[in-house]
Amino acid sequence: MTTRRELLATAPALLAPYLARSAGQDTAARSPGTRTKVLRYAFLSAETSLDPAQISDLYSRILTDHIFDAPYEFDYLARPARLKPNVAAAMPKVSADFRSFVVTLRPGIFFADDPAFNGARRELVAQDFVYAFQRHYDPRWKSPVLYILQKAKLVGMDGVRQRAQESGHFDYDQRASGLRALDRYTFQITLAEPDPRFIYQLADGSIFGAVAREVVERYGEEIVEHPVGTGPFRLTEWRRSSRVVLQKNPAYRDAVFEADPPVDDPGAQQIATRLRGRRLPMIDRVEISIIEESQPRWLSFLANEHDLLDGVPTDLANLAVPNGALAPNLARRGIALDRSLAPEVSLTYFNMEDPVVGGYTPERVALRRAIALAYDNDAEIRLIRRGQGIPAQGPMVPLAYGYDPTLHTEMSAHEPARARALLDLFGYLDRNGDGWREQPDGMPLLIEYYNQPDNLSRQYSELWQRCLKTIGLRTEIKLGQWPEQLKQGRNGKLMVWALGYTASTPDNDDFLAFCYGPDSGEGNYARFRNPDFDALYRRQHVLPDGPERFALMQQCVKYMLAYMPYKFNAHRFYNSLIQPWLIGYRRHAFMRRFWHLIDIDADAQARASR
């Protein structure tokens, strides 16, 4: 039998033909010192679309974040997180009541060349951002993130959408007081209610980045394959669910590396000193592979086929980061570790509209709470995550406002005896003696748990099945691919589904919105509805940060724990491995856009790949 250690030792030999071929192609066309700088790494799940108005998944958003520009961005090295202008000339003018946001753009910024522009250079203007926001309201595009804007209540835009639904045509020339260009370089967003944190939406180029109207009108339904933005990269190759290649945008503006790292972070200070003033982007091309299984992804990195392992597979953490430290054999190769507690949570949702696990009656609440008590969080973190995480006590994630590190709840408890008592009390009994409980009305009780077929997902499925068996609940594992399950989950077709959610802003509002009724089927996967919760959520949403808002956020958490529409499992440590020729990488908790901010020593990369 081949051991794991033997398999790892043979990795270079197994992959050598492929590496030799690619290296040969690279060196044949270029002399030393003039090599193309190529960043190579892998996504663990496939992208779904490259149109900002039609995406919500992480991997699509990583791609579009590098193609499209938002007015603002996070400072790459600043900690805590801080926004700064991107294509905006300055920070926005925000009214005292947090209802008006006026943004002025820098002139002289241009879109990447595209046939839609008929050979002319196309300058970025304020109307391009107005159009980008309008598209999310257009029913044609079925925007999965429209709820973000509807929650912000842009004045007049819901009415524009309603008229489009009635007429079958969205009028992009119709003005609304909540979204308008004031002049060529200035636009204003006006909200019906205060939203002190709306500025974060103005820093998300992945879904709200500037889009040129003529590009969408040229490509129509094929716009998912033709992303054209003002960002540092442009799409040059896309084989769905397999390979994506982005090339440096020749039309990219004159931009240089600037960052403001903390004085007590020597690593970040070193990066800033080394790269400050360098022209962006520093690399020429990015090649993304889709490798869902952790073992091939790991072997590719060990064989120098990838420059960055962005998130060490949890099932291999003991090999890469035993006890949270970089493995000595990797350190000897010059590989570096970037490690931090991520602002994310793994969770399992219960479909509140499902006839078995959904509903608000005491017996349904008891069933969900019993399932949560039966699940062994400690086993997940210790065995599957290899110690790379901490138990979640609720929906709130670390590093984001609203997180209380002192909170301790039954969310992290593993108490199967208590779970069995709950089921007994509310009538979930084994009436026919087959070892499995039935529903209180005597109907069969089967928990359908949805997951993916990869090896890591199988471990989670087996743990869930094993834990529920200890309390007499029969579980059937339903396997499928992530993009399809995402669609089914949004449409309320899955009973119980596991997923993870990462914060895109340093605030926990989005995590409370998991239970906000109007977001059902969008951010609210569980389709939970409770008017008292909704009222609490809206109150905290409009308040600036402070004791009053923090207290309201904690009340929202109590509702989520009591009704248990979600079982929150863990916050993970995020471990990234960096090859010695990759320069300047530092993971930012809320920033997906970094390819233009790193450099590659292409000669060292080529030598290692021979």
C-alpha positions in Angstrom: 0.0 0.0 0.0 1.3 3.5 -0.9 1.5 5.7 2.1 0.7 9.4 2.1 4.4 10.2 2.7 5.4 8.1 -0.3 2.7 9.7 -2.5 4.0 13.2 -1.6 7.6 12.1 -2.3 6.6 11.0 -5.8 4.7 14.2 -6.6 7.5 15.9 -8.6 8.1 12.8 -10.6 4.4 12.4 -11.4 4.0 16.0 -12.5 7.4 16.4 -14.2 6.3 15.8 -17.8 3.6 18.5 -17.4 6.0 20.9 -15.7 8.8 20.3 -18.3 6.4 21.0 -21.1 5.1 24.2 -19.7 8.6 25.4 -18.7 9.9 24.6 -22.1 7.2 26.6 -23.7 8.0 29.5 -21.4 11.7 29.6 -21.9 11.7 29.0 -25.6 10.0 32.3 -26.3 12.0 34.5 -23.9 15.5 35.2 -22.8 16.4 35.3 -19.1 15.4 38.5 -17.5 12.5 39.2 -19.8 10.3 36.4 -18.8 6.6 36.9 -18.5 5.5 37.1 -14.8 2.7 34.6 -14.3 0.8 34.0 -11.1 -0.5 30.4 -11.0 -2.8 29.0 -8.5 -6.1 27.0 -8.1 -9.6 27.6 -7.1 -11.2 24.8 -5.1 -14.6 25.5 -6.7 -15.8 26.6 -10.1 -16.8 30.1 -11.1 -20.4 30.6 -12.3 -20.4 33.9 -14.3 -18.2 36.9 -15.1 -21.0 39.4 -15.2 -21.1 41.5 -11.9 -24.9 41.7 -12.1 -25.4 37.9 -12.2 -22.9 36.5 -9.6 -22.8 36.0 -5.9 -20.3 33.1 -5.4 -16.8 33.8 -4.0 -14.7 32.5 -6.9 -16.6 34.5 -9.6 -16.2 37.6 -7.5 -12.5 37.1 -7.1 -12.2 37.2 -10.9 -14.5 40.2 -11.5 -12.9 42.1 -8.7 -9.7 42.2 -10.8 -11.5 43.2 -14.0 -13.9 45.9 -12.7 -13.2 48.9 -10.5 -15.1 50.3 -7.5 -14.7 53.9 -6.5 -13.0 52.8 -3.3 -10.8 50.0 -2.0 -9.2 48.7 1.2 -5.7 49.7 1.9 -3.8 46.4 1.2 -1.6 46.5 4.3 -3.5 48.7 6.8 -4.8 46.9 9.9 -7.5 47.4 11.1 -9.2 47.6 7.7 -9.4 51.0 6.2 -10.9 52.4 2.9 -9.2 54.7 0.5 -10.0 56.1 -3.0 -9.5 53.8 -6.0 -10.9 55.5 -9.1 -12.6 58.2 -6.9 -10.8 61.5 -6.6 -11.4 61.6 -2.8 -13.5 59.9 -0.1 -17.2 60.5 -0.6 -19.2 63.4 0.7 -21.5 61.8 3.2 -24.5 63.6 4.7 -24.8 63.9 8.4 -27.8 61.6 8.4 -25.9 58.9 6.3 -28.5 59.1 3.5 -26.6 60.9 0.7 -23.3 59.7 -0.8 -21.6 61.9 -3.4 -18.7 60.4 -5.3 -16.4 62.3 -7.7 -14.2 60.2 -10.1 -10.7 60.9 -11.3 -10.7 61.9 -15.0 -8.5 60.0 -17.5 -9.3 56.4 -16.5 -10.2 54.2 -19.5 -11.9 50.8 -20.1 -9.9 48.0 -21.6 -10.2 47.9 -25.4 -13.1 46.1 -26.8 -15.0 45.9 -30.1 -18.0 47.4 -28.4 -16.1 50.7 -28.4 -15.5 50.7 -32.2 -11.8 51.4 -31.9 -12.2 54.5 -29.7 -10.8 54.9 -26.2 -13.6 54.8 -23.7 -13.3 56.9 -20.6 -14.8 56.0 -17.3 -17.6 58.4 -16.3 -20.1 58.7 -13.5 -22.9 57.2 -15.6 -21.0 53.9 -15.8 -21.5 53.4 -12.0 -25.1 54.5 -12.3 -25.6 52.0 -15.0 -23.9 49.2 -13.0 -26.2 49.8 -10.1 -29.3 50.0 -12.3 -28.5 46.6 -13.8 -29.1 44.9 -10.5 -32.7 46.3 -10.5 -33.3 45.1 -14.1 -35.4 41.9 -13.8 -33.7 40.6 -16.9 -30.5 39.9 -15.1 -32.0 38.2 -12.0 -29.4 39.7 -9.7 -28.7 37.5 -6.7 -27.4 40.4 -4.7 -30.2 42.9 -5.4 -31.3 42.4 -1.8 -28.2 44.4 -0.7 -29.4 47.5 -2.6 -33.1 47.0 -1.7 -32.1 46.8 2.0 -30.2 50.1 1.5 -33.4 51.6 0.0 -32.1 53.7 -2.9 -34.8 56.3 -3.4 -37.1 55.6 -6.3 -35.3 52.5 -7.6 -37.8 49.9 -6.3 -40.5 51.8 -8.3 -38.3 51.7 -11.4 -37.9 48.0 -11.0 -41.7 47.5 -10.4 -42.5 49.4 -13.7 -40.0 47.2 -15.5 -41.6 44.0 -14.1 -45.0 45.3 -15.3 -43.9 46.5 -18.8 -41.2 43.8 -19.5 -38.7 46.6 -20.2 -36.2 48.3 -17.9 -35.8 52.0 -18.8 -32.2 52.9 -18.2 -32.8 56.4 -19.2 -35.4 57.0 -16.6 -34.0 59.1 -13.7 -34.5 58.2 -10.1 -33.6 60.6 -7.3 -31.8 57.9 -5.5 -29.3 57.1 -8.3 -28.1 59.8 -10.7 -25.1 61.3 -12.4 -24.6 65.0 -11.4 -22.0 65.7 -14.1 -19.5 63.7 -16.2 -17.4 62.6 -13.2 -19.8 62.9 -10.2 -22.7 60.6 -9.1 -24.9 60.6 -6.1 -26.7 57.8 -4.2 -29.6 58.9 -2.0 -31.1 56.5 0.5 -34.6 56.5 2.1 -33.1 55.5 5.5 -29.7 56.1 7.1 -27.1 53.5 6.3 -23.8 54.4 7.9 -22.0 51.4 6.3 -23.3 51.8 2.7 -19.8 53.1 1.8 -18.6 49.5 1.9 -20.8 48.7 -1.2 -18.8 51.4 -3.0 -15.7 49.4 -2.4 -16.9 46.2 -4.0 -15.9 46.1 -7.7 -16.8 42.5 -8.0 -20.6 43.2 -8.1 -20.9 47.0 -8.2 -17.9 47.9 -10.4 -18.3 50.2 -13.3 -19.8 48.7 -16.5 -20.0 50.3 -19.9 -23.6 50.2 -21.3 -22.4 49.7 -24.9 -20.6 46.4 -23.9 -23.8 44.9 -22.4 -25.9 46.0 -25.4 -23.4 44.5 -27.8 -23.1 41.1 -26.1 -26.6 40.7 -24.6 -27.1 37.3 -22.9 -23.4 36.5 -23.6 -22.2 39.3 -21.4 -21.3 36.6 -18.8 -18.4 35.7 -21.1 -17.3 39.3 -22.0 -16.3 41.2 -18.9 -14.9 44.5 -19.8 -13.8 46.9 -17.1 -11.2 49.5 -16.1 -9.4 47.1 -13.6 -5.8 45.9 -13.8 -6.6 42.7 -15.7 -8.7 41.5 -18.6 -10.0 38.1 -19.5 -8.1 36.3 -22.3 -9.2 32.6 -21.8 -12.1 30.9 -20.1 -12.8 27.2 -20.1 -15.7 26.9 -17.7 -15.0 25.0 -14.5 -11.5 24.2 -15.7 -9.2 27.1 -16.5 -9.3 30.9 -16.5 -6.5 33.2 -17.8 -6.3 37.0 -17.2 -3.8 39.2 -18.8 -2.5 42.6 -17.7 -4.8 45.4 -19.0 -2.7 47.5 -21.4 -5.2 50.4 -20.9 -4.8 50.4 -17.1 -4.2 53.8 -15.6 -0.9 55.1 -14.2 -1.0 53.6 -10.7 1.7 52.7 -8.3 2.0 50.6 -5.1 1.0 52.5 -2.0 0.1 51.1 1.4 0.1 52.2 5.0 1.0 49.2 7.2 1.0 49.3 11.0 4.3 50.3 12.7 4.2 47.1 14.8 4.0 44.8 11.8 7.5 44.3 10.5 6.4 41.9 7.7 4.0 44.4 6.3 6.5 47.2 6.7 9.0 45.2 4.7 6.5 44.6 1.9 5.7 48.3 1.8 9.3 49.3 1.6 10.2 46.9 -1.1 7.2 47.6 -3.4 6.4 51.3 -2.7 6.2 53.3 -5.9 6.2 50.3 -8.2 4.0 50.5 -11.3 0.8 48.4 -11.2 0.1 45.7 -12.0 3.5 44.1 -11.5 2.7 40.8 -13.0 1.7 40.1 -16.6 -0.7 37.2 -16.4 -2.8 35.1 -13.9 -3.6 31.5 -14.6 -6.3 29.9 -12.6 -7.0 26.2 -12.5 -10.1 24.6 -10.9 -9.0 21.8 -8.7 -11.7 20.7 -6.3 -9.9 17.8 -4.6 -7.4 18.8 -2.0 -4.7 16.2 -2.8 -4.1 17.2 -6.4 -4.1 20.9 -5.3 -1.5 20.1 -2.7 0.7 18.1 -5.0 0.6 20.8 -7.6 1.9 23.3 -5.1 4.7 20.9 -3.8 5.8 20.3 -7.4 6.2 24.1 -7.9 3.3 24.1 -10.4 1.5 26.8 -8.4 2.9 29.9 -6.7 0.3 30.3 -4.0 -1.7 27.8 -2.1 -4.5 30.2 -1.1 -5.9 28.3 1.8 -4.2 25.0 2.8 -6.7 22.1 2.5 -7.9 21.3 5.9 -7.4 17.6 5.5 -3.7 18.3 4.9 -3.2 20.8 7.6 -1.2 18.4 9.7 1.4 18.1 6.9 1.6 21.8 6.2 1.0 23.6 9.5 1.3 21.1 12.3 0.2 22.8 15.6 -0.3 26.0 13.6 3.3 26.4 12.6 4.9 26.0 9.1 6.2 22.4 8.6 10.1 22.4 8.8 10.4 20.7 5.4 8.4 23.5 3.7 10.4 26.2 5.6 13.7 24.6 4.3 12.4 25.2 0.7 11.9 28.9 1.4 8.1 28.6 1.5 6.4 31.1 3.7 3.2 30.9 5.7 0.5 33.6 6.0 -1.9 32.6 8.9 -4.8 34.4 10.4 -8.3 33.8 11.9 -10.7 34.5 9.1 -13.8 36.5 9.3 -16.0 33.7 8.2 -18.2 30.9 9.6 -19.1 27.4 8.4 -22.8 26.7 8.9 -25.6 24.3 8.2 -28.9 25.7 7.3 -32.4 24.2 7.8 -34.9 25.2 5.2 -37.6 26.8 7.3 -40.2 26.0 4.6 -39.4 22.3 4.5 -42.3 20.2 5.9 -39.9 18.1 8.1 -37.3 20.4 9.5 -38.9 23.8 8.9 -41.6 25.7 10.8 -41.9 27.6 14.0 -44.0 25.3 16.2 -42.3 24.0 19.4 -41.7 20.5 18.1 -39.9 21.8 14.9 -37.7 24.1 16.9 -36.9 21.2 19.2 -36.0 19.0 16.3 -33.5 21.6 14.9 -32.0 22.2 18.4 -31.7 18.5 19.0 -29.8 18.1 15.7 -27.5 21.0 16.6 -26.8 19.4 20.1 -26.1 16.1 18.5 -23.5 17.5 16.1 -19.9 17.2 17.4 -18.3 20.6 16.7 -15.1 19.5 18.5 -14.8 16.5 16.2 -15.2 18.7 13.2 -12.4 21.0 14.3 -10.1 18.4 15.7 -10.5 15.6 13.1 -11.6 17.2 9.8 -10.2 20.7 10.2 -7.0 19.3 11.9 -7.3 21.9 14.6 -7.4 24.8 12.2 -10.4 26.6 13.7 -12.3 27.6 16.8 -16.0 26.8 17.7 -18.6 29.3 16.5 -20.9 30.5 19.3 -23.3 32.1 16.8 -23.5 33.9 13.4 -21.0 36.7 14.2 -17.5 36.4 12.7 -14.2 37.6 14.1 -12.5 40.8 12.9 -15.9 42.4 12.1 -17.9 44.8 14.2 -20.5 43.1 16.5 -18.4 40.0 17.3 -18.2 39.3 21.0 -15.2 37.0 21.9 -16.6 36.4 25.4 -19.9 35.0 24.2 -20.4 31.3 25.0 -23.6 29.5 23.9 -25.0 26.0 23.4 -24.1 26.4 19.7 -20.7 24.8 20.4 -22.2 22.2 22.8 -22.1 18.5 22.0 -24.8 16.9 24.2 -26.5 13.9 22.5 -28.2 12.9 25.8 -29.9 16.2 25.9 -30.8 16.0 22.3 -32.5 12.6 22.8 -34.4 14.0 25.7 -35.7 16.9 23.6 -36.8 14.5 20.8 -38.6 12.3 23.4 -40.3 15.2 25.0 -41.7 16.5 21.7 -42.9 13.2 20.3 -40.1 12.1 18.0 -40.2 8.4 19.0 -39.3 5.1 17.5 -42.7 3.7 17.2 -42.0 0.6 15.1 -38.8 -0.5 16.8 -36.6 -0.3 13.7 -34.1 2.0 15.5 -35.1 5.2 13.8 -37.5 7.9 15.2 -40.7 8.9 13.4 -42.3 12.3 13.4 -44.8 13.2 16.2 -47.7 12.3 13.8 -46.2 8.9 13.1 -44.9 9.8 9.6 -41.4 8.7 8.6 -38.6 11.0 9.6 -35.7 11.3 7.1 -33.1 14.1 7.2 -31.8 14.9 3.7 -28.3 16.4 4.0 -26.9 18.0 0.8 -23.2 18.2 0.1 -20.6 17.8 -2.6 -18.8 14.6 -3.7 -15.2 15.6 -3.0 -13.2 13.9 -0.3 -13.3 16.7 2.3 -17.1 17.1 1.9 -17.5 13.4 2.3 -15.8 13.6 5.7 -18.4 16.3 6.8 -21.2 14.2 5.5 -20.0 11.1 7.4 -19.7 13.1 10.6 -23.2 14.5 10.3 -24.6 11.0 9.5 -22.8 9.5 12.4 -23.8 12.2 14.9 -27.5 12.0 14.0 -27.5 8.2 14.2 -26.6 8.5 17.9 -29.9 10.2 18.5 -31.9 7.9 16.3 -32.3 10.2 13.2 -31.9 8.6 9.8 -29.9 10.7 7.4 -29.6 10.5 3.6 -26.7 12.2 1.9 -27.6 14.0 -1.3 -24.6 14.8 -3.5 -24.3 17.4 -6.2 -22.1 20.1 -7.6 -21.7 23.4 -5.8 -23.1 25.7 -8.5 -26.3 23.6 -8.9 -26.8 23.3 -5.2 -26.4 27.0 -4.9 -29.3 27.5 -7.2 -31.4 24.9 -5.5 -30.6 26.4 -2.1 -31.7 29.9 -3.2 -34.9 28.4 -4.5 -35.7 26.6 -1.2 -35.3 23.1 -2.7 -32.8 21.7 -0.2 -33.7 20.5 3.3 -30.3 20.8 5.1 -27.2 22.2 3.4 -23.7 23.0 4.5 -21.8 26.0 3.3 -19.4 28.7 4.5 -19.8 32.5 4.4 -17.0 35.0 4.4 -17.4 38.6 5.4 -16.7 41.1 2.6 -16.8 44.1 5.0 -15.6 44.6 8.6 -19.1 44.5 9.9 -21.4 41.7 11.0 -24.6 43.1 9.5 -24.6 40.6 6.6 -24.5 37.7 9.1 -27.5 39.0 11.0 -29.2 39.3 7.6 -29.1 35.5 7.4 -32.5 35.7 9.2 -33.9 39.0 7.8 -37.2 38.0 6.2 -37.1 40.2 3.1 -33.8 38.6 2.2 -35.4 35.1 2.0 -33.9 33.1 -0.8 -31.0 35.5 -1.2 -28.8 36.2 1.9 -31.4 34.4 4.0 -30.8 30.9 2.8 -32.9 29.4 5.6 -35.9 31.5 4.6 -36.5 32.4 8.2 -39.2 35.0 8.9 -40.0 36.7 12.2 -41.4 40.2 12.4 -39.8 40.9 15.8 -36.4 39.9 14.5 -36.9 42.0 11.3 -37.7 45.1 13.5 -34.6 44.6 15.6 -32.5 44.1 12.5 -33.7 47.3 10.8 -33.1 49.3 14.0 -29.5 48.2 14.3 -29.0 48.6 10.5 -29.6 52.4 10.5 -27.5 53.2 13.6 -23.9 54.2 13.6 -21.5 51.9 15.6 -21.8 52.3 19.3 -23.3 50.7 22.5 -26.9 51.0 21.3 -26.2 49.2 18.0 -24.0 46.6 19.6 -26.8 45.7 22.1 -29.4 45.4 19.3 -27.0 43.1 17.4 -26.7 40.8 20.4 -30.5 40.7 20.7 -30.7 39.6 17.0 -28.2 36.8 17.8 -30.5 35.5 20.6 -33.4 35.1 18.2 -31.2 33.2 15.8 -30.0 30.9 18.6 -33.5 30.3 20.0 -35.2 29.3 16.7 -32.1 27.6 15.3 -32.6 28.1 11.5 -28.8 27.6 11.2 -26.3 25.5 13.0 -23.1 27.6 13.1 -20.1 25.3 13.3 -16.6 27.0 13.2 -14.5 29.9 12.4 -11.4 28.7 10.6 -7.8 29.7 10.6 -6.8 30.7 7.1 -3.4 29.3 6.1 -1.8 30.3 2.8 1.5 28.9 1.6 3.7 31.2 -0.5 6.5 30.1 -2.8 9.8 32.0 -2.3 9.6 33.7 -5.7 6.1 35.2 -4.9 6.7 38.7 -3.5 4.4 40.9 -1.4 1.5 38.5 -0.7 -0.3 39.3 2.5 -3.9 38.1 2.9 -6.4 40.9 3.6 -9.5 39.7 5.5 -11.9 41.8 3.4 -10.1 42.2 0.1 -10.3 39.7 -2.7 -8.3 41.9 -5.1 -4.5 41.5 -4.8 -3.1 40.2 -8.0 -1.9 43.6 -9.2 -0.2 44.2 -5.8 2.2 41.3 -5.9 5.3 40.5 -7.9 7.0 37.4 -9.2 10.7 36.6 -9.6 10.1 34.9 -12.9 13.7 33.6 -13.2 13.5 31.9 -9.8 10.1 30.6 -10.7 11.4 29.1 -14.0 14.4 27.5 -12.3 12.2 25.8 -9.7 9.9 24.5 -12.4 12.6 22.7 -14.4 
